[in-house]
């Protein structure tokens, strides 16, 4: 595995831990908050990876 890819995913994973930057949705149950952050992580990771590390 590429070190850059590993570092990229580790930083994004840390940023999307509930309560590190933000807790979405505010006042939601633990399951709802975890599912929301997991979905956001997957979407952002996919989009940012395609924008930053364009494949030729």
C-alpha positions as CSV (number, residue, x, y, z in Angstrom):
1,X,0.0,0.0,0.0
2,X,1.2,3.5,-0.8
3,X,2.2,5.5,2.3
4,X,0.4,8.6,0.9
5,X,-2.8,6.7,0.6
6,X,-2.5,5.3,4.1
7,X,-1.7,8.7,5.6
8,X,-4.6,10.3,3.7
9,X,-7.1,7.7,5.0
10,X,-5.8,7.9,8.5
11,X,-6.2,11.7,8.6
12,X,-9.7,11.6,7.2
13,X,-10.6,8.8,9.6
14,X,-9.5,10.8,12.6
15,X,-11.3,13.9,11.3
16,X,-14.5,12.0,11.0
17,X,-14.5,10.5,14.5
18,X,-17.7,11.8,16.1
19,X,-16.8,14.7,18.4
20,X,-13.4,15.5,17.0
21,X,-14.5,18.3,14.7
22,X,-18.2,18.1,15.0
23,X,-21.0,15.7,16.1
24,X,-23.7,15.3,13.4
25,X,-26.6,15.3,13.9
26,X,-26.6,17.2,17.2
27,X,-28.6,15.4,19.8
28,X,-28.8,12.2,17.8
29,X,-28.5,8.7,19.1
30,X,-25.1,7.0,19.1
31,X,-26.1,4.8,16.2
32,X,-27.4,7.7,14.1
33,X,-24.3,9.8,14.8
34,X,-22.0,6.8,13.9
35,X,-23.8,6.0,10.7
36,X,-23.8,9.7,9.7
37,X,-20.1,10.0,10.2
38,X,-19.4,6.7,8.4
39,X,-21.4,7.9,5.4
40,X,-19.7,11.3,5.4
41,X,-16.3,9.6,5.6
42,X,-17.0,7.3,2.7
43,X,-18.3,10.1,0.5
44,X,-15.6,12.6,1.3
45,X,-12.9,10.0,1.1
46,X,-14.0,9.0,-2.4
47,X,-14.5,12.5,-3.8
48,X,-11.3,14.0,-2.3
49,X,-9.2,11.0,-3.4
50,X,-10.4,11.4,-7.0
51,X,-9.8,15.2,-6.9
52,X,-6.3,15.1,-5.2
53,X,-4.9,12.0,-6.7
54,X,-6.1,11.9,-10.2
55,X,-5.3,8.7,-12.0
56,X,-3.9,9.0,-15.5
